[in-house]
Each structure stands twice: as C-alpha cells, then as structure tokens.
Amino acid sequence: MRLPRDLSGHELAKMLHRYGYEVIRQTGSHIRLKSNLHGVPHQVTVLGHKTLKLGTLNAIVSAVAKYLEKDRSQIAEELFER
C-alpha cells in the first residue's frame, strides 16, 4: 500500500489513537505519543507539520508495527484505508 502524501502530523496522531497511543506532551512541533497496550510502554514522536515527509511517515509506521508485532503493510492498510 502506498503511503499518503498529504497527511499532517496531527492527523496521524489522531489515527494512532486506535492503537492505544495518547498524546503525553508537545514541545514545539514535536508531538510525543505513548502506548501501553502490551504492558510495556512505547513512545513515538510525530512532527506536527502540515504534511509529513514520506521517510518520516514510513519510520513512524514501522516503529508502531514493530511494537505491535505486526507487518508494516498491515498497519499502513489499517491506518490509511479510505
């Protein structure tokens, strides 16, 4: 699945809520999210920019997939299915 080219950091933070990620703080344009689904806390930082670069978006999706022990493409499909 192709990643969206017009996704903002705030939109991605809202989408990650379905995996238990909650905003714990924001410093400047950096939004810090934390999940505690597996009993082990996981934090990820999302840039609050108007549009995320593909490499940044790919790295965030990959980190979430690794934490959830799922395939990256499966997470991308679940998140960006329109």
DOTIVO-304668 format. One line per 5 residues: number of its first residue (from 0); their letters; for each residue x, y, z of N, C-alpha, C. Coordinates in nm, 4 decimals. Layout:
<sites>
NUM) a) X Y Z X Y Z X Y Z  ... .
</sites>
This chain:
<sites>
0) mrlpr) 0.0829 -0.1181 0.0000 0.0000 0.0000 0.0000 0.0870 0.1239 0.0000  0.0463 0.2208 -0.0792 0.1194 0.3472 -0.0845 0.0796 0.4346 0.0334  0.1778 0.5038 0.0877 0.1515 0.5942 0.1988 0.0961 0.7256 0.1444  0.0075 0.7902 0.2189 -0.0494 0.9169 0.1727 0.0562 1.0271 0.1707  0.0465 1.1146 0.0732 0.1436 1.2234 0.0594 0.0966 1.3533 0.1227 .
5) dlsgh) -0.0274 1.3561 0.1716 -0.0835 1.4809 0.2220 -0.1286 1.4700 0.3671  -0.0672 1.3846 0.4453 -0.1079 1.3598 0.5829 -0.0319 1.4527 0.6773  -0.1037 1.5163 0.7669 -0.0379 1.6033 0.8650 -0.0018 1.5221 0.9890  0.0867 1.5764 1.0680 0.1270 1.5099 1.1914 0.0127 1.4978 1.2904  -0.0733 1.5999 1.2975 -0.1871 1.5967 1.3892 -0.2877 1.4900 1.3470 .
10) elakm) -0.3073 1.4727 1.2155 -0.3972 1.3685 1.1662 -0.3425 1.2300 1.2014  -0.2120 1.2111 1.1846 -0.1504 1.0827 1.2179 -0.1636 1.0536 1.3669  -0.1456 1.1551 1.4512 -0.1592 1.1359 1.5962 -0.3007 1.0887 1.6302  -0.4012 1.1445 1.5631 -0.5397 1.1013 1.5860 -0.5608 0.9579 1.5389  -0.5000 0.9216 1.4262 -0.5140 0.7863 1.3729 -0.4501 0.6820 1.4638 .
15) lhryg) -0.3396 0.7180 1.5268 -0.2692 0.6236 1.6139 -0.3451 0.5979 1.7434  -0.4465 0.6782 1.7709 -0.5285 0.6596 1.8902 -0.5934 0.5204 1.8908  -0.6232 0.4652 1.7727 -0.6865 0.3324 1.7648 -0.5943 0.2224 1.8166  -0.4649 0.2490 1.8238 -0.3693 0.1515 1.8771 -0.3295 0.1836 2.0207  -0.4059 0.2682 2.0854 -0.3809 0.2994 2.2255 -0.2816 0.4118 2.2490 .
20) yevir) -0.2400 0.4811 2.1457 -0.1453 0.5914 2.1626 -0.2193 0.7169 2.2082  -0.1669 0.7791 2.3116 -0.2225 0.9025 2.3661 -0.1134 1.0094 2.3655  -0.1533 1.1324 2.3420 -0.0583 1.2436 2.3455 -0.0199 1.2665 2.4911  0.1108 1.2642 2.5191 0.1553 1.2887 2.6559 0.2169 1.4272 2.6706  0.2667 1.4820 2.5600 0.3179 1.6194 2.5654 0.3465 1.6680 2.4240 .
25) qtgsh) 0.3608 1.7988 2.4121 0.4004 1.8583 2.2859 0.4990 1.9699 2.3155  0.6123 1.9631 2.2506 0.7144 2.0656 2.2629 0.7412 2.1198 2.1240  0.7007 2.2434 2.1002 0.7143 2.2996 1.9667 0.6273 2.2223 1.8708  0.6870 2.1716 1.7635 0.6104 2.0953 1.6654 0.6219 1.9445 1.6869  0.6867 1.9024 1.7947 0.7040 1.7600 1.8223 0.5936 1.7118 1.9171 .
30) irlks) 0.5142 1.6164 1.8690 0.4059 1.5590 1.9476 0.4528 1.4230 1.9974  0.4557 1.4047 2.1272 0.5019 1.2793 2.1862 0.3801 1.1950 2.2216  0.3765 1.0711 2.1705 0.2663 0.9789 2.1944 0.3176 0.8576 2.2713  0.2304 0.8021 2.3547 0.2691 0.6858 2.4342 0.1567 0.5826 2.4306  0.1950 0.4554 2.4197 0.1009 0.3443 2.4238 0.1499 0.2449 2.5277 .
35) nlhgv) 0.0556 0.1784 2.5924 0.0908 0.0794 2.6937 0.0073 -0.0469 2.6734  -0.0142 -0.0856 2.5470 -0.1015 -0.1987 2.5155 -0.0489 -0.3319 2.5657  0.0784 -0.3574 2.5465 0.1359 -0.4879 2.5803 0.1978 -0.4904 2.7197  0.1652 -0.3935 2.8017 0.2248 -0.3871 2.9342 0.3623 -0.3235 2.9336  0.4173 -0.3064 2.8156 0.5470 -0.2406 2.8001 0.5210 -0.1072 2.7300 .
40) phqvt) 0.5562 0.0036 2.7928 0.5273 0.1333 2.7294 0.6100 0.1550 2.6027  0.5487 0.2187 2.5056 0.6163 0.2523 2.3811 0.5858 0.3973 2.3486  0.6898 0.4726 2.3170 0.6715 0.6131 2.2829 0.7175 0.6373 2.1404  0.6481 0.7259 2.0740 0.6838 0.7646 1.9379 0.6627 0.9151 1.9262  0.7479 0.9789 1.8504 0.7380 1.1227 1.8291 0.6901 1.1489 1.6873 .
45) vlghk) 0.5870 1.2320 1.6760 0.5304 1.2694 1.5472 0.5502 1.4194 1.5306  0.5981 1.4594 1.4145 0.6139 1.6014 1.3875 0.4781 1.6618 1.3543  0.4462 1.7737 1.4119 0.3166 1.8368 1.3914 0.3124 1.9233 1.2674  0.3818 1.8844 1.1626 0.3869 1.9629 1.0397 0.2594 1.9467 0.9581  0.2406 2.0397 0.8635 0.1227 2.0361 0.7771 0.1199 1.9094 0.6931 .
50) tlklg) 0.2342 1.8697 0.6372 0.2452 1.7425 0.5652 0.3747 1.6747 0.6087  0.3634 1.5454 0.6381 0.4805 1.4677 0.6775 0.5528 1.4170 0.5536  0.6847 1.4149 0.5600 0.7627 1.3574 0.4512 0.7456 1.2057 0.4544  0.7580 1.1442 0.3392 0.7346 1.0003 0.3281 0.8287 0.9183 0.4156  0.9537 0.9574 0.4218 1.0503 0.8840 0.5041 1.0155 0.8906 0.6518 .
55) tlnai) 0.9700 1.0069 0.6967 0.9299 1.0242 0.8356 0.8064 0.9407 0.8662  0.7085 0.9466 0.7775 0.5862 0.8691 0.7946 0.6159 0.7197 0.7942  0.7017 0.6758 0.7045 0.7397 0.5351 0.6972 0.8088 0.4896 0.8258  0.8953 0.5727 0.8807 0.9667 0.5372 1.0041 0.8699 0.5251 1.1214  0.7725 0.6136 1.1305 0.6745 0.6089 1.2394 0.5886 0.4833 1.2267 .
60) vsava) 0.5388 0.4562 1.1062 0.4554 0.3373 1.0837 0.5357 0.2111 1.1128  0.6618 0.2073 1.0739 0.7462 0.0907 1.1001 0.7684 0.0694 1.2499  0.7892 0.1782 1.3243 0.8090 0.1679 1.4691 0.6830 0.1160 1.5381  0.5676 0.1641 1.4958 0.4405 0.1182 1.5527 0.4185 -0.0290 1.5189  0.4483 -0.0682 1.3958 0.4314 -0.2077 1.3538 0.5225 -0.3006 1.4343 .
65) kylek) 0.6438 -0.2584 1.4573 0.7373 -0.3404 1.5348 0.6867 -0.3576 1.6780  0.6377 -0.2509 1.7383 0.5858 -0.2582 1.8748 0.4643 -0.3502 1.8822  0.3753 -0.3402 1.7841 0.2537 -0.4207 1.7839 0.2763 -0.5623 1.7310  0.3995 -0.5894 1.6856 0.4377 -0.7195 1.6306 0.3487 -0.7567 1.5126  0.3282 -0.6610 1.4238 0.2509 -0.6802 1.3015 0.3365 -0.6382 1.1832 .
70) drsqi) 0.2930 -0.6749 1.0649 0.3610 -0.6349 0.9431 0.3343 -0.4865 0.9154  0.4339 -0.4151 0.8659 0.4198 -0.2726 0.8384 0.3084 -0.2459 0.7388  0.2970 -0.3291 0.6378 0.1936 -0.3071 0.5370 0.0537 -0.3253 0.5956  0.0399 -0.4154 0.6920 -0.0892 -0.4346 0.7577 -0.1285 -0.3101 0.8377  -0.0348 -0.2527 0.9100 -0.0615 -0.1302 0.9864 -0.0959 -0.0166 0.8907 .
75) aeelf) -0.0223 -0.0054 0.7813 -0.0493 0.1013 0.6833 -0.1897 0.0875 0.6247  -0.2297 -0.0342 0.5931 -0.3649 -0.0560 0.5399 -0.4714 -0.0175 0.6415  -0.4513 -0.0568 0.7676 -0.5487 -0.0256 0.8710 -0.5590 0.1253 0.8951  -0.4458 0.1932 0.8926 -0.4444 0.3375 0.9187 -0.4978 0.4204 0.8046  -0.4568 0.3877 0.6820 -0.4807 0.4768 0.5693 -0.5889 0.4282 0.4749 .
80) er) -0.6638 0.3277 0.5151 -0.7748 0.2804 0.4345 -0.8805 0.3910 0.4297  -0.9169 0.4317 0.3102 -1.0111 0.5459 0.2987 -1.1423 0.5039 0.2466 .
</sites>
